[in-house]
């Protein structure tokens, strides 16, 4: 390296897309779309992260079909109105020198659920009275997530074919909507991860059984998306590196999956965990601590030779930088910490003293802040005299 920049602020080029830094806003569901259409809330929500200096902003899990949404409040990419509604969002993110990305997925047996603040279980009478729909979810097998949850339909050949095509169609709409990166959601107990895990996939046909059989449908989806997503644009996949439940998906399985995904043209593995239980969307079953999922990203990166993204309780700029310096991951995903501080990336640049003149800030802010900073410095100097 000849640059004096911290690695956190080194650009990273994947295919023809250059991420201006290694800071990524993790997809965090907001459950605030109407009929799958994002609105002004989403423009402000995602726009502020781009204004805050993140190199890449990943839009929340976006349904590939109406029934593929997790809740009635989740956005979708299954019609032209949704494409049109996303366009101002991606345009604004680009105007702020950030890269717009979107996570596409299918809720599987965790679809048709309440918004978290409504309880997070299956859609009930109260939600239906307010206009929400209840639908029968799909899954690899006819077994519910837990007692009281909806019984999914075991997907037949027609369902598998349609869902593969829905993923491909959603990727094409993502391109039309202005996204530069697509991430396939293969994590957290949703449809594709439920095919991977032996806890949820009880099939005895070619889409079940051993690990190779359980990987078959998710890999077919990756192939279908890669076939329509431009070769010069990055394709990410988010995985649950482990189920965190006895008898479930393990890190050795994720290494094998990553080898297969790399062979199919996937560029980055986003290493999350958990979710194959009713306790939460993500990693509620695992012992948490700062960077608790980093070892997953590290192992996959080195054993597979593919770029990885680390995520999970990475709150401090020095810690994020150390992960990169140690070669444990290539990208750092910031989630809830960005909700607390949408300007986390710009504050990190100040922490490393690489933006003393606020040049990384929106210019509408920078000229104010430069004067403000000079005034503060003068006041401190006078107080010290």
Secondary structure, 3 states (H helix, E strand, C coil): CCCCCCHHHCCEEECCEEECCCEEECCCCCCCCECCECCHHHHHHHHHHHHCCCCEEEEEEEECCCCCCCECCCCECCCHHHHHHHHHHHHHHHHCCCEEEEEEECCHHHCCECCHHHCCCECCHHHHHCCCCCCCCEECCCCCCCCCCCCCEECCHHHHHHHHHHHHHHHHHHHHCCCCEEEEEECCCCHHHHHHCCCCCCCCCCCCCCHHHHHHHHHHHHHHHHHHCCCCCCEEEEEECCCCCCCCCCHHHHHHHHHHHHHCCCCEEEEECCCCCCCCCCCCCCCCCCCCCHHHHHHHHHHHHCEEEEECCCCCHHHHHHHHHCCCCCEEEECHHHHHCCCHHHHHHHHCCCCCCCCCCCHHHHHHHHHHHHHHHHHHHHHHC
